[in-house]
Amino acid sequence: MLGELLITAGIVVMLFISWQLWIGDLIIGEQNNLAGAEQIEQWSGLEVAPPPVTEDPETGERSYEPPALEHPDEGEVFATMRVPRWGDDYKVNIAGGTTRAVTLDHIGIGLYDDSRMPGEVGNFAVAAHRTTFGKPFADITTLQIGDAVVVEAPEGWFTYRYRSLEYVVPTQLDVLSDVPRMPEVESSGTRYITLTSCSPRFSLAERIIGYGVFESFTPRSEGEPDSLKSVS
């Protein structure tokens, strides 16, 4: 009798683990993508005045100064992340705060309280899970140099380009500095993006950190940027 109970208990535990680490993740991940797609659909019809444009006198190439975005409240969705390397359907909302209870477990990607905003000089820093709750940053190690990490907001698209990856201990908060890992240095105009998550999988022993630099802002009136093209 006791043996049967232990076997039953073991089966229940295995089913729970399978749900939490596989089936549940698939369902929640799809829900996250659908929520992001719905948010993007709401923004698609907006008419937002584009920011000032500058033109290179030699090449004639135009560029836009990124608009200033207000820092969101905890749990307030203000943008959606799109990463072509992770699939055309990858559209995960970004909200203020990095608590599990409000943002990471229920929305997807969280903005650090002291972070700069997309397109702002300094470090735009966010966090997300690599396992469970849809695991938005599960494939962070698959990013390749030059990959686009695009942040879509009502105003348009902020395109960053991936540069490097490293592993740090949880106490190394200098990855969130305006110039990552160099808190004593003042940014000279560079705009960074920092993606943070736990490492190794299923552990809190370390943090995995992905870095990128800002490339351009595309206003909504111009339509989706080329940086959102599919990656083979």
N, C-alpha and C positions, 0 to 999 in steps of 0.2 A: 504493500500500500504506500509506504513512504517513498519507495523507488518510483512508483507511478506519479506521485505528487511532484517529486523532484524533476522528473522528465517533463511533466506538464509545465512546471515553472520555467524550465530551461527553454521550452518551445515558445512560451509567452515572451520571455526576454529576447529571444532571437527575432521574433516577429516585430517586437517594439524597435529593436536596433535596425532591422531592415527598413521599417517605416521611417524612422528618424533620419537614417543616413542615405536612403535611396529613394523610396517611393515618395515620402513626404517632401524631400528636396525637389524632386521633379515637379510635383504639383505646385509647391510654393514658388519655385523658380518661374514656372509658366504664369502663375498669378502675378508675380512681380513684373514680368514682361508685358502682360496685358494691361496692368495698371499704368505702366510707362507709356504704352501705345495710346491709351485713352487720354492721358495727360497731353501727349503730343497732339492728338487730334483736337483737343480743346484750344491749343495754341495756334493751330494751323490757320485758323480764320482771322486771327488778330491782325490789325493794321497798326504797326508800331513804326514811328518815325525813325529812320536810320540815323546813326551818329554821323558826325562830320567825317568826310572822306578826304584822303590825301592822294596825290598822284605823283609817281616817280617821273621826273622830267625826262629821264633818259629812256626808260622802258615803257612809260605810259601805264604801268601797272598801278591799279588802285588798291588802297587798303583803308580799312575802317578802324578808328579808335574804339576799343571795347567799351561798351556802356558800363556805368557803375551800377551794380546790383546791391540792394539792401540785404543785410545779414538776416537770415530767417530765424524765427522762433523755433524752439525745440519741437520736432515733429512736423514742421511746416515744409511742405514740398515746394521747391523753388526751381528745380531743374531736373533733367533726365540725362543719364549717361548712356552713350552709344559707342560701342567698340566693334568696328567691322571684323576684327580678328576673331571675335567671339560670336559671330553670326549676325545676320541682318535683323533677326528678331530680338537681339539683346537691347532692351530699352528699360533700364532700371531707374526708378525715381531716386532723387537725392533730396534729403530733408535736413533740417537743422538738428544738431546734437548727435552724440555717438552712444547714447545709452541703449542697452538692449531692449528694455521695457517699452520705450517709446519709438525708437527709430530703427535700429539694426534688425530686430526680430520681425518687425511688422511692415516696414517700408522698403528697406533694402540697403541704401548707402547713406551714411551720416557725415555731416560736415562738422569738423572740430570747432569748438566754441571760439577759439582765437584765430581761426583760419582766415586768410584773405578770401575774397570772392572770385569767381571765374573771371579771367581776364585782368584782374588787378595785379599790380606789381607786388611781388612777394610770392608766398606759397599758398596755393589753393589745396588744402589737405583734407582727405576724406578717408573713411573706414568702412569695411564691410566684412561679412563672414566668408570663410573659405569652405566651411562645412556647416550643414544644417541651415534651416530657414532660407532656403533658396540659393545659398552660397554664391552671392553675386561676384565675388573675386576668386572663385574656385580655379579659374584658368589664368591667373595672373602670371604664372611662370611661362605661359605660351607666348606672351608678347614679344615681338621682335623690334629691334631698333628701327625707329621711323614709323611704327604703327600709330594710327590715329586713335586718340581718345577724345571723343567729342562730347561736349556738355551742351545740351540744348535747353534754352530758356525761352520765355515769351519773346524776348528781344531778338533771338536768333541763335547762332551756333558758335561756340568757342572751341576751336580746334587746338589740341595739344599733340605733341609728338613724343612717343615713348623713347626713353634714353637708356635707363639702367635699372638694375635690381640688386638689392642687398638684404642681408639678414642682420638684425640687431636684437639686443636684449630689451625687454619691455621698459626699462628705465631710461633708455636713450631717447628722450623726448626732443632732442635737438633735430630729429628728422622733420619736425613740424616748424622749425625756424623759417624766417623769410628766405634765407639762403640755407637749404637743408644741410644739417650736420655742421653748420658754421654760424652759431648764434651770435658770435661777436662781430660778424660781418654784416654791413647794411647792404641791402639789395641795390644794385646800380641800375635797375630798370628791368631786370629779367623777371619773367612771370613763370612760375613753376607749378606743376601739379604733383601731388604725392598721394599714392594709393597705399593704404596700410591694412594689414590683416594678420591673423595669427599663424604661427609656424612652429613646428611642423603641423600637418593636419591632425586634428583631434587633440591639440596640445596648446597650452598658453606659455610655453617655455620661451619662445622667441617671437619676433615680429618680422614679417616679410614686407619689404618696402619697394614699391615701384615708383620711379621718377620719370617726369617728362617736362618738356618746355613748351610754352605757348607759341603757336604759329600764326594764327589769324582769327579774326572775328568776321562772320558773315551775317549781315542783317537779314531778317525774315523776308524782306522785300526782294532779296536776291535769289531766294530759293535755296534748297539744300546744297551744301558745299560738296566739292569733289571728294573731300576727305571721308565722306560717308559711303563711298563706293565699296562694293563687296571685295573681300580679300580671298584669294583662292588658296 
